[in-house]
Amino acid sequence: MAELKHWYIICYDIRCPKRWRKAYKLLEGYGDRLQYSIFRCWLSQRMREKLRWDLEKILTLEDDLILIRLSGQCVKDLPKYNRPNTWLLNEKGFRVL
């Protein structure tokens, strides 16, 4: 059985450019960059905890990090109050031939 996944918004403020680059490269493997220090990621609970663990190894106490889980209704409503093409999803799925 597949693990349940959710969309997460991950925001960070990292004071050191070297640590910022490490966090950025790590997050690139998990999701899409929306803005300078904001990513969206489609994660299971296990993936989220692994990501947090890896980020905590990079960050120090002076850095900030927040992960926000979006409900299905939040994601569905995003096009209603944002600019067009703000949150594009590939919803094609699979085709059985």
C-alpha positions in Angstrom: 0.0 0.0 0.0 1.3 3.4 -0.9 2.1 6.0 1.7 -0.2 9.0 2.0 1.3 12.2 0.7 0.6 15.8 1.2 1.8 19.1 -0.2 4.2 21.1 2.0 5.4 24.6 1.8 8.9 24.8 3.1 10.4 28.3 4.0 13.8 29.0 5.4 16.0 31.9 6.3 19.6 30.9 6.5 22.2 33.5 7.4 25.3 31.8 6.0 25.6 31.5 2.2 27.4 28.2 2.5 24.6 26.6 4.6 22.0 28.2 2.3 23.5 26.5 -0.7 23.6 23.1 1.0 19.9 23.5 2.1 18.9 24.7 -1.4 20.6 21.7 -3.1 19.0 19.3 -0.6 15.5 20.8 -1.2 15.9 20.6 -5.0 15.8 16.9 -4.7 12.5 17.0 -2.8 10.4 19.6 -4.6 10.0 22.7 -6.7 11.3 26.2 -5.9 8.5 28.8 -5.8 10.6 31.7 -4.6 14.1 32.5 -3.4 13.8 30.5 -0.1 10.4 28.8 -0.6 9.8 25.3 -1.9 6.8 23.2 -2.5 7.2 19.5 -1.9 4.9 16.4 -2.3 6.0 14.3 0.7 5.0 11.3 2.7 5.5 11.4 6.4 8.6 9.3 6.1 10.0 11.6 3.4 9.2 14.7 5.5 11.0 13.4 8.5 14.0 12.4 6.5 14.1 15.9 4.9 13.8 17.5 8.4 16.6 15.3 9.7 18.9 16.3 6.8 18.0 20.0 7.1 18.7 20.0 10.8 22.2 18.7 10.1 22.8 21.7 7.9 21.1 24.5 10.0 22.3 26.2 13.1 20.3 28.0 15.9 20.5 31.3 14.1 18.7 29.9 11.0 14.9 29.6 10.6 12.8 26.9 9.1 9.1 26.2 8.8 7.2 23.4 7.1 3.5 23.9 6.4 1.3 21.1 5.4 -1.4 22.1 3.0 -4.8 20.4 3.1 -6.4 19.1 -0.1 -8.9 22.0 0.0 -6.1 24.6 0.3 -4.4 23.2 -2.8 -7.7 23.1 -4.7 -8.5 26.7 -3.8 -5.0 28.1 -4.7 -6.1 29.1 -8.3 -9.0 31.1 -6.9 -6.9 33.7 -5.2 -3.5 33.7 -7.0 -2.1 34.7 -10.3 -2.6 32.3 -13.2 0.0 29.6 -13.4 1.1 30.1 -9.8 0.6 26.5 -8.7 0.8 24.2 -11.8 0.4 20.5 -11.3 0.9 17.7 -13.7 -2.4 16.0 -13.3 -2.2 13.8 -16.4 -1.7 10.6 -14.3 -1.3 7.3 -16.1 -2.8 6.0 -19.3 -3.5 2.3 -19.8 -2.8 1.1 -23.3 
